[in-house]
Amino acid sequence: MTKSGLRSLTGTAKKVLPGGVQDGIRAGIQRFGTMTAPARMLPGFIIIGAQRSGTTSLYRLLSAHPDVVRPTASKGIGYFDLNYAKGQAWYQGHFPLSATARLATRPQAPQVFESSGYYAFHPLAADRIANDLPGVKLVMMLRDPVERAYSAHRHEFVRGFETEEFEPAIELEDSRLEGEVERLSVEPDYQSFHHRHHAYLCRGRYAEQIRRIRGAVGDDGLYLMDADDFFGDPSAEFQRLQAWLGLNNWIPEQIPAENAQPRSPMDPELRKRLRAYYEAPDNDLAVLMGRKPSWRRE
């Protein structure tokens, strides 16, 4: 079955079939992918986060590029963080068949990619990626960490993974996360609900994550994008990213909009406190980026 056929089947199933039947179809597609894994491609680059930083828009933009192929059925595979025990054949089964990609009319060999927003924050993901996909390029989008935290809380609250309002939730963060990184680091199959869903402030301390990721893939293996710069001048930022990825320069007809969710304004005093909280981490980030992030420019 072709990539477009799989997507069509999955999309139709979501509209007309009960959840149990949908799960069966999805499982069948995954089994077929795993069985044919040796004939399938592996990604040349991966969007690794940060969550709620504009990665969905970037994913859609790259998916439309004529020299790029996305996963067959889903945006985020979550292999290197949540599903690593399933093995590389399971992972490779999510990507197109090599023969299918070669038959497509393209001026150059296509690159496959995926986007999983938890990779950047998970303590083992970068090392796993470097070990299994040597030479792969990683892309990380960075957003004002105060805005990112507020958006992430709304995202988790709407999905039912959070019951507290924003301020109580960040007050609980340290106790919720206590010992979780250590356990994730020594128990490869462990999944931490709190680390994945409730790390509102920690996820915005980007410099810590960047150092760990660069330690795994090297300085040249990680590309940092400022979300405000991207949405402020998407054509210029996307052109630079294409050059770094080795893609032919392509000018899209339309730039996908930011995946924003409606929410009430943040309390000004709380915003001021959080901006102070991030002052030192943002200064550290500026050193790693070689420039101030957009949210710290005067």
HELIX and SHEET records of a PDB file:
HELIX    1   1 LYS A    3  VAL A   16  1                                  14    
HELIX    2   2 GLY A   19  MET A   35  1                                  17    
HELIX    3   3 ALA A   37  ALA A   39  5                                   3    
HELIX    4   4 THR A   55  SER A   63  1                                   9    
HELIX    5   5 TYR A   84  LYS A   86  5                                   3    
HELIX    6   6 GLN A   88  GLN A   92  1                                   5    
HELIX    7   7 SER A   98  LEU A  103  1                                   6    
HELIX    8   8 ALA A  125  ASP A  132  1                                   8    
HELIX    9   9 PRO A  145  VAL A  158  1                                  14    
HELIX   10  10 PHE A  166  LEU A  177  1                                  12    
HELIX   11  11 GLU A  180  VAL A  186  1                                   7    
HELIX   12  12 PHE A  193  HIS A  197  1                                   5    
HELIX   13  13 CYS A  202  GLY A  204  5                                   3    
HELIX   14  14 TYR A  206  VAL A  217  1                                  12    
HELIX   15  15 ASP A  219  GLY A  221  5                                   3    
HELIX   16  16 ALA A  227  GLY A  232  1                                   6    
HELIX   17  17 PRO A  234  LEU A  245  1                                  12    
HELIX   18  18 PRO A  268  TYR A  277  1                                  10    
HELIX   19  19 GLU A  279  MET A  289  1                                  11    
HELIX   20  20 SER A  294  ARG A  296  5                                   3    
SHEET    1   A 5 VAL A  68  VAL A  69  0                                        
SHEET    2   A 5 GLN A 111  SER A 115  1                                        
SHEET    3   A 5 PHE A  45  GLY A  49  1                                        
SHEET    4   A 5 LYS A 137  LEU A 142  1                                        
SHEET    5   A 5 LEU A 222  ASP A 226  1                                        
END                                                                             
